[in-house]
Amino acid sequence: MFRNRRAQKAVGQGFFHGAELKDGRTVLARYVYDCGAMAHYRNECDREIDGYVAKVGVGRKLDFLFISHAHADHINGVGRLLHRSKGLKIGTIILPLLEDIDRLIAFARTLVEDPGSAATDFYRQFIVDPTAALSGFGPDQILYVESGSREDGAPGRDGPPEGAPDGPRIFGGGSDGKPAWKLMGKGQVRSLNGTTKASGSGQAGPFVAVIPDTSAPTIIGRTVSSHLSWLLAPYIDPTVSNSRVAFLDQLAAEFGWTRAVLDKWLATPGSVEQLVIDHRPKLSAAYATIDKNLNVTTMCLYSGPHASNATRIRGELNFHTRRWSFRGKRDRLAWLASGDAVFGKKKPRANFLAHYGVLLKQVATFTLPHHGSDHNFHGDLLDAIRPDFCIASADRYSKWRHPGSYVIQEVASRGFLLFAVTSRERSSVCEEVKIS
């Protein structure tokens, strides 16, 4: 029997999703999508991380860590999750390819809205140099994802994902030495530091590469479900460039420089680190001038069967909280996360829906963009996806309204179920998919 066990953790205003794939008694892969919460909920976040590590086992393998974007409330728990002596060993880290300016805007937002998180060493290091910060956890591979061909879309959306993208071969080994997963799909892989450790380079540090979001790690069942391919398919929703322009114009003004002078300085080594350490007030002031509803580069994730498998596979879905449960045979078994994408706007929403195509018909659970923010949402998402369950990972903070009243009304009016996963343990959501 093939199983996908997954849980939305109760970390408050933040995001932490942990899951595993098993075929019979064999664990094919464990993965986490985001791990963090605002500093106000640090105790609750630590509680959930410690519980997850204890359940998996200290020092055991986490095959994938997916980081959706650079906001602290999605990543400031990574240091505890992957602690060298008290956490999990990490195989592959997958995150968006972020430009310096994207990370600086994310840091400036954190300075204003969550200064406690901005003060943590790992978060500052991540903003300055993600590769160096993440390499400290000893991963086998760090894969940066960039937007791929809109014509190709997600692998498997029109049938079985065949072959691998051009470039270095990327895969992950199982406990028996056999490949547990392979990167499949279309596009081009660009190695940033040589050949993969998996292919025998023997290098000390992680293999680092850029992959397109038209490719995806693909896990293939080995025993009773050897016919089943399970995709972990990313999608990159890129940032809006005019927000970058406004931020940089104001940052130049804070220094009393022209944009040309600022751009030249930012191109020199060490400038980002100097900004993060010595010029925080200038970053905060620059952030104050831009639209607070700007979209940041964020990575969505589909976890489920590819289209041709899903059309003939029916499984059991067990969905439960502390006080409510559902169990039944379903042909919708997948999970879909949308990070902090801004899907209130028509074009980004259309690109997202087109990227996943018929894979959307397999989605049972949809995590709402930006913790259920009204600004990031549109009812068309529900009409296209038609999930059984919607999740908003959010809690009470300041004057924020997550999930928003518009979101709540749109979900309820269509007869779907909405679950707010807060900082209270009883609000956590657990799911199990079983395929015989």
C-alpha positions as CSV (number, residue, x, y, z in Angstrom):
1,M,0.0,0.0,0.0
2,F,1.2,3.5,-0.9
3,R,0.7,6.2,1.7
4,N,1.2,9.9,1.8
5,R,1.0,11.2,5.4
6,R,1.0,15.0,5.8
7,A,0.3,17.5,8.5
8,Q,-0.1,21.3,8.7
9,K,1.6,22.3,12.0
10,A,0.1,24.8,14.5
11,V,2.9,27.4,14.5
12,G,0.7,30.5,14.6
13,Q,1.3,33.3,12.0
14,G,3.7,31.3,9.9
15,F,3.9,28.0,7.9
16,F,5.2,24.5,8.6
17,H,4.1,21.5,6.7
18,G,5.7,18.1,7.1
19,A,5.0,14.9,5.1
20,E,6.3,11.5,4.1
21,L,5.7,9.0,1.3
22,K,5.8,5.3,2.0
23,D,5.3,2.2,-0.1
24,G,4.6,-0.7,2.1
25,R,7.0,-0.4,5.0
26,T,9.6,1.5,2.9
27,V,9.9,5.3,3.4
28,L,10.4,6.7,-0.1
29,A,10.8,10.3,1.0
30,R,10.2,12.8,3.8
31,Y,9.7,16.4,2.9
32,V,8.9,19.7,4.6
33,Y,7.5,22.8,3.0
34,D,8.5,25.9,5.0
35,C,9.4,26.0,8.6
36,G,8.8,29.2,10.6
37,A,6.6,31.7,12.4
38,M,6.7,35.3,13.5
39,A,8.8,35.8,16.6
40,H,5.6,36.4,18.7
41,Y,4.9,32.6,18.2
42,R,8.5,31.3,18.7
43,N,7.5,29.0,21.6
44,E,4.7,27.4,19.5
45,C,6.9,27.0,16.5
46,D,9.7,25.4,18.6
47,R,7.1,23.0,20.1
48,E,6.0,21.9,16.6
49,I,9.5,21.5,15.3
50,D,10.7,19.5,18.3
51,G,7.6,17.3,18.1
52,Y,8.3,16.6,14.4
53,V,12.0,15.9,14.9
54,A,11.2,13.5,17.8
55,K,8.6,11.7,15.6
56,V,11.1,11.3,12.7
57,G,14.1,10.7,14.9
58,V,17.0,12.9,15.7
59,G,19.7,12.6,13.0
60,R,17.4,10.8,10.5
61,K,17.1,11.9,6.9
62,L,14.8,14.6,5.6
63,D,14.9,14.2,1.9
64,F,13.5,17.6,0.9
65,L,13.2,21.0,2.4
66,F,11.2,23.3,0.3
67,I,11.5,27.0,1.1
68,S,8.7,29.1,-0.6
69,H,10.2,32.5,-0.2
70,A,12.4,34.8,1.9
71,H,10.0,36.1,4.6
72,A,11.2,35.2,8.1
73,D,7.9,33.6,9.2
74,H,8.4,30.9,6.6
75,I,12.1,30.1,7.3
76,N,13.2,31.1,10.8
77,G,12.6,27.6,12.2
78,V,15.0,26.0,9.7
79,G,18.0,26.3,12.1
80,R,16.2,24.3,14.8
81,L,14.8,21.7,12.3
82,L,18.2,21.0,10.8
83,H,20.4,21.5,13.9
84,R,23.5,19.5,13.5
85,S,23.2,17.6,16.8
86,K,19.5,18.0,17.7
87,G,17.7,18.1,14.4
88,L,17.4,16.2,11.1
89,K,20.0,15.4,8.4
90,I,19.0,17.1,5.1
91,G,19.3,15.7,1.6
92,T,18.1,18.4,-0.9
93,I,17.0,22.0,-0.3
94,I,14.8,23.5,-3.0
95,L,14.0,27.2,-3.1
96,P,13.3,30.1,-5.5
97,L,16.1,31.8,-7.3
98,L,16.1,35.1,-5.5
99,E,17.9,38.3,-6.6
100,D,19.7,40.4,-4.0
101,I,16.9,43.1,-4.2
102,D,14.2,40.5,-3.5
103,R,15.9,39.3,-0.4
104,L,16.6,42.9,0.8
105,I,12.9,43.8,0.4
106,A,12.0,40.7,2.4
107,F,14.5,41.7,5.1
108,A,13.2,45.3,5.2
109,R,9.6,44.0,5.6
110,T,10.8,41.8,8.5
111,L,12.5,44.8,10.2
112,V,9.2,46.7,10.2
113,E,6.7,43.9,10.9
114,D,8.7,41.3,12.9
115,P,12.0,42.8,14.2
116,G,12.6,39.9,16.5
117,S,13.0,37.6,13.5
118,A,15.3,40.0,11.8
119,A,17.7,39.8,14.7
120,T,18.3,36.0,14.2
121,D,21.7,35.0,12.9
122,F,20.4,32.5,10.3
123,Y,17.9,34.8,8.8
124,R,20.5,37.6,8.3
125,Q,22.9,35.1,6.8
126,F,20.2,33.8,4.5
127,I,19.5,37.3,3.2
128,V,23.2,38.0,2.6
129,D,24.0,34.6,1.0
130,P,21.4,31.8,0.9
131,T,23.9,29.2,-0.4
132,A,26.4,29.8,2.4
133,A,23.7,29.9,5.1
134,L,22.0,26.7,3.9
135,S,25.4,24.9,3.3
136,G,26.0,25.1,7.0
137,F,23.4,22.4,7.5
138,G,25.4,19.9,5.3
139,P,22.8,19.3,2.5
140,D,23.7,17.0,-0.4
141,Q,22.1,19.5,-2.9
142,I,20.8,23.0,-3.1
143,L,18.5,23.5,-6.0
144,Y,17.3,27.0,-7.0
145,V,14.1,27.1,-9.0
146,E,13.4,29.7,-11.7
147,S,10.3,30.3,-13.8
148,G,10.3,27.9,-16.8
149,S,8.5,27.9,-20.1
150,R,4.8,28.8,-19.7
151,E,4.0,26.5,-22.6
152,D,5.6,23.4,-21.0
153,G,4.1,23.9,-17.5
154,A,4.4,21.3,-14.7
155,P,5.8,17.9,-15.7
156,G,3.0,15.3,-15.7
157,R,0.2,17.7,-16.2
158,D,-0.6,16.1,-19.6
159,G,0.7,12.6,-18.9
160,P,3.6,10.7,-17.4
161,P,6.7,12.9,-16.9
162,E,9.2,11.5,-19.4
163,G,12.9,11.9,-19.1
164,A,15.0,14.5,-17.3
165,P,15.7,18.2,-18.1
166,D,18.9,18.9,-20.0
167,G,22.0,19.3,-18.0
168,P,23.5,17.4,-15.0
169,R,21.6,14.4,-13.8
170,I,19.9,15.1,-10.5
171,F,18.6,12.4,-8.2
172,G,18.5,11.3,-4.6
173,G,19.6,8.0,-3.2
174,G,17.5,5.7,-1.0
175,S,18.6,3.8,2.1
176,D,19.4,0.8,-0.1
177,G,21.5,2.7,-2.5
178,K,18.9,2.8,-5.2
179,P,17.6,6.2,-6.5
180,A,14.6,7.2,-4.4
181,W,13.7,10.0,-6.7
182,K,14.7,11.6,-10.0
183,L,14.3,15.1,-11.4
184,M,12.1,14.8,-14.4
185,G,10.5,17.2,-16.9
186,K,11.7,19.8,-19.4
187,G,14.0,22.7,-19.5
188,Q,17.7,23.3,-18.6
189,V,19.6,22.5,-15.4
190,R,22.5,24.9,-14.8
191,S,25.2,23.6,-12.4
192,L,26.7,26.4,-10.3
193,N,29.6,24.4,-8.8
194,G,30.3,21.2,-10.7
195,T,28.8,17.7,-10.8
196,T,26.4,16.2,-8.4
197,K,27.5,14.4,-5.2
198,A,24.9,11.7,-6.1
199,S,26.9,11.0,-9.3
200,G,30.1,10.5,-7.4
201,S,32.0,13.8,-7.4
202,G,33.1,13.3,-3.8
203,Q,33.1,17.1,-3.2
204,A,33.0,18.4,0.3
205,G,30.2,20.9,-0.1
206,P,26.7,20.6,-1.6
207,F,26.0,20.4,-5.3
208,V,24.3,23.7,-6.3
209,A,22.2,24.2,-9.4
210,V,19.4,26.1,-11.0
211,I,16.4,24.1,-12.2
212,P,13.3,25.3,-14.1
213,D,9.8,24.9,-12.6
214,T,8.9,22.8,-15.6
215,S,10.8,20.0,-13.8
216,A,10.0,18.2,-10.6
217,P,11.4,15.6,-8.2
218,T,9.4,12.4,-9.0
219,I,9.1,9.5,-6.6
220,I,8.3,6.1,-8.0
221,G,6.7,3.4,-5.9
222,R,8.8,0.2,-5.5
223,T,6.5,-2.6,-4.3
224,V,2.7,-3.0,-4.6
225,S,2.5,0.5,-6.1
226,S,5.4,0.4,-8.5
227,H,3.2,1.8,-11.2
228,L,2.6,5.0,-9.2
229,S,4.7,8.2,-9.8
230,W,4.3,11.0,-7.2
231,L,5.3,14.5,-8.1
232,L,6.7,17.3,-6.0
233,A,6.2,19.9,-8.6
234,P,7.1,23.6,-8.0
235,Y,5.8,26.8,-9.6
236,I,7.5,30.2,-9.3
237,D,5.3,33.2,-9.1
238,P,7.8,36.0,-9.8
239,T,7.9,39.4,-8.1
240,V,6.6,42.6,-9.7
241,S,9.5,44.7,-11.0
242,N,7.9,48.1,-10.3
243,S,8.1,47.4,-6.6
244,R,11.8,46.8,-6.9
245,V,12.2,50.2,-8.7
246,A,10.3,52.1,-6.1
247,F,12.3,50.5,-3.3
248,L,15.7,51.1,-4.9
249,D,14.8,54.8,-5.8
250,Q,14.0,55.5,-2.1
251,L,17.0,53.6,-0.9
252,A,19.2,55.7,-3.1
253,A,17.5,58.8,-1.7
254,E,18.2,57.6,1.9
255,F,21.9,57.6,1.1
256,G,21.7,60.9,-0.8
257,W,22.9,59.0,-4.0
258,T,21.6,58.7,-7.5
259,R,20.3,55.4,-8.6
260,A,23.3,54.9,-10.8
261,V,25.6,55.2,-7.8
262,L,23.5,52.9,-5.7
263,D,23.3,50.3,-8.5
264,K,27.1,50.4,-8.8
265,W,27.6,50.0,-5.1
266,L,25.1,47.1,-4.8
267,A,27.1,45.3,-7.5
268,T,30.2,45.2,-5.3
269,P,30.9,42.3,-3.0
270,G,29.8,42.8,0.6
271,S,27.3,45.5,-0.1
272,V,24.2,43.4,0.8
273,E,25.9,42.4,4.1
274,Q,26.8,46.0,4.9
275,L,23.1,47.0,4.4
276,V,21.8,44.2,6.6
277,I,24.3,45.0,9.4
278,D,24.9,48.8,9.3
279,H,22.0,50.4,7.4
280,R,18.8,48.9,8.7
281,P,17.0,52.3,9.2
282,K,17.6,53.1,5.6
283,L,16.1,49.7,4.5
284,S,13.1,50.3,6.8
285,A,12.6,53.8,5.4
286,A,12.8,52.5,1.8
287,Y,10.2,49.7,2.6
288,A,7.8,52.3,4.0
289,T,7.5,53.9,0.6
290,I,6.3,50.9,-1.4
291,D,3.0,49.1,-1.7
292,K,2.7,46.8,1.3
293,N,0.7,44.3,-0.8
294,L,3.5,43.8,-3.2
295,N,4.0,40.2,-4.3
296,V,7.4,38.6,-3.6
297,T,9.0,35.8,-5.6
298,T,7.4,32.7,-4.1
299,M,7.4,29.0,-4.8
300,C,4.2,27.0,-4.9
301,L,4.2,23.2,-4.6
302,Y,2.0,20.4,-5.9
303,S,2.3,17.1,-4.1
304,G,0.3,14.3,-5.8
305,P,0.0,11.8,-8.6
306,H,0.7,12.9,-12.2
307,A,-2.3,13.2,-14.4
308,S,-2.4,9.9,-16.3
309,N,-1.9,7.9,-13.0
310,A,-4.5,10.0,-11.2
311,T,-7.2,9.4,-13.8
312,R,-7.2,5.7,-13.0
313,I,-6.2,5.7,-9.3
314,R,-8.7,6.0,-6.5
315,G,-7.6,6.0,-2.9
316,E,-8.7,6.6,0.6
317,L,-8.3,10.1,2.1
318,N,-8.4,10.5,5.9
319,F,-8.5,14.1,6.9
320,H,-8.8,15.1,10.6
321,T,-8.3,17.7,13.3
322,R,-8.7,17.1,17.0
323,R,-12.4,17.7,16.7
324,W,-13.4,16.8,13.2
325,S,-12.6,14.0,10.7
326,F,-13.5,12.8,7.3
327,R,-12.6,9.4,5.7
328,G,-13.7,8.1,2.3
329,K,-12.7,6.9,-1.1
330,R,-11.6,9.8,-3.4
331,D,-10.1,10.4,-6.7
332,R,-8.7,13.7,-5.4
333,L,-5.6,12.9,-3.4
334,A,-3.1,15.8,-3.9
335,W,-2.0,18.7,-1.8
336,L,-1.3,22.2,-3.3
337,A,0.5,25.1,-1.5
338,S,0.6,28.6,-2.8
339,G,3.1,30.3,-0.5
340,D,2.6,34.1,-0.4
341,A,1.7,34.4,-4.1
342,V,-0.5,37.3,-5.1
343,F,-3.3,35.6,-7.0
344,G,-5.8,38.4,-6.6
345,K,-4.4,39.7,-9.9
346,K,-5.6,38.1,-13.1
347,K,-2.4,37.4,-14.9
348,P,-0.4,35.7,-12.1
349,R,-3.5,33.7,-11.3
350,A,-4.0,32.6,-14.9
351,N,-0.3,31.6,-15.2
352,F,-0.5,29.5,-12.0
353,L,-3.6,27.7,-13.1
354,A,-2.2,27.0,-16.6
355,H,1.1,25.7,-15.2
356,Y,-0.6,22.9,-13.3
357,G,-3.4,22.3,-15.8
358,V,-5.2,19.0,-15.3
359,L,-3.2,18.2,-12.2
360,L,-5.5,20.6,-10.4
361,K,-8.3,18.0,-10.8
362,Q,-6.4,15.8,-8.4
363,V,-6.2,18.5,-5.6
364,A,-8.0,17.6,-2.4
365,T,-6.3,20.2,-0.1
366,F,-5.4,23.8,-1.1
367,T,-3.4,26.0,1.3
368,L,-4.6,29.6,0.7
369,P,-2.1,32.2,-0.5
370,H,-0.5,34.5,2.1
371,H,-2.3,33.0,5.1
372,G,-5.7,33.6,3.6
373,S,-5.2,37.3,2.8
374,D,-8.0,38.9,0.8
375,H,-5.5,40.8,-1.3
376,N,-3.8,37.6,-2.5
377,F,-7.0,35.7,-3.3
378,H,-9.8,35.4,-5.9
379,G,-12.8,33.1,-6.1
380,D,-11.7,32.0,-9.5
381,L,-9.0,29.9,-7.8
382,L,-11.7,27.8,-6.1
383,D,-13.7,27.4,-9.3
384,A,-10.7,26.1,-11.1
385,I,-9.3,23.9,-8.4
386,R,-12.4,22.8,-6.5
387,P,-10.6,21.5,-3.5
388,D,-12.4,19.6,-0.8
389,F,-10.5,21.4,1.9
390,C,-8.9,24.8,2.2
391,I,-6.3,25.7,4.9
392,A,-5.2,29.1,6.1
393,S,-2.1,28.9,8.3
394,A,-2.6,32.1,10.4
395,D,-3.2,33.5,13.8
396,R,-4.3,36.8,15.4
397,Y,-1.6,39.4,15.0
398,S,-1.8,43.2,15.2
399,K,-4.7,44.4,12.9
400,W,-4.2,41.7,10.3
401,R,-7.2,39.8,9.2
402,H,-6.0,36.3,8.2
403,P,-8.1,34.7,6.8
404,G,-9.9,37.6,5.4
405,S,-13.7,38.0,5.4
406,Y,-13.8,37.9,1.5
407,V,-11.8,34.6,1.6
408,I,-14.1,33.1,4.2
409,Q,-17.2,34.1,2.2
410,E,-15.9,32.8,-1.1
411,V,-14.9,29.4,0.4
412,A,-18.2,29.0,2.3
413,S,-20.4,30.1,-0.6
414,R,-19.0,27.3,-2.7
415,G,-19.6,24.7,-0.1
416,F,-15.9,23.9,0.6
417,L,-14.4,23.6,4.1
418,L,-12.0,26.1,5.5
419,F,-9.6,25.3,8.4
420,A,-7.6,28.0,10.2
421,V,-4.5,26.4,11.6
422,T,-3.4,28.7,14.4
423,S,-1.0,28.4,17.3
424,R,-3.3,26.1,19.2
425,E,-2.3,22.4,18.9
426,R,-5.9,21.3,18.4
427,S,-6.1,23.3,15.2
428,S,-3.4,21.3,13.4
429,V,-4.6,19.3,10.4
430,C,-3.4,15.7,9.6
431,E,-4.1,13.9,6.4
432,E,-3.3,10.4,5.2
433,V,-3.7,9.1,1.6
434,K,-3.8,5.4,1.0
435,I,-3.6,3.8,-2.4
436,S,-3.8,0.0,-2.8
